[in-house]
């Protein structure tokens, strides 16, 4: 643990040095990004805290199912005090949601924070959060959609996060989600990740290597100009979205382009762009072509039909981890670099001894919490 913390602090120093003195922009092969902080992978007996940073949770059953899943994996569960709070559109007030998230960051017994759902609202609480203790003791933050706000904020702080299913999207009996669930378990327990995309005639061939960044396109677009907006230089961008008009996808892509998002990017991975809404007047192009038009002048590879986003087969991604992207013909492969962490050292750490259960914490084998 001491070695891990020292390594993570050294990474912060290196990253700040690079931000201060920089690297010359230009050819893709010339840009280098420092490795990011990597939280410790989960082990049996660890505690995962479930919080709501955005929309209201209308049904407690989705959290019940998530608790059972984590317990089956040998994990303990802690619930945010305001998880089921109601504040009109939101899960409680901005202060309440921030308080729960802050508690998860500061509680050293919590090894991962799993965001219960997306929707909207994370951006309203993110500036109320103090990441000082997180920087000393990083932990996995898990979620997607509106949680892209947190992925982006933590990426700028120099940490890795997990883009994956949430309690609100987890369906224990859904066969279409089995591969997504398997990838989720592999990610949180430190197993290697490698994916192949579905076929697409819109793919743009090529190879790229760099840190994986991004998330929900609408959220990335909304963060432009804020301190949470991410730099894409020497990195590979992932985007996904749901329920948008084609013209709005075009608007967001063109805006990202005008903000320099693609200038020094090393690759683009397009996940699910699902439930496209129909306009009275046809835009005249499929959404894939709209995306290709926005990046036409750049020489990086583009892969479509990646299984992640607002779809049942929402595979898990480690945001901030270096990946290799290879696009050839109608298919593409994505391979994540292995963690710097020594697996033997990780498993050699003694398991936590039984302690008094804290408030809102559910031990392995306990009955699901009823809201």
Order of alpha helices (4+ residues) and beta strands (2+ residues): alpha-beta-alpha-beta-alpha-beta-alpha-alpha-beta-alpha-beta-alpha-beta-beta-alpha-beta-alpha-beta-alpha-beta-beta-beta-beta-alpha-beta
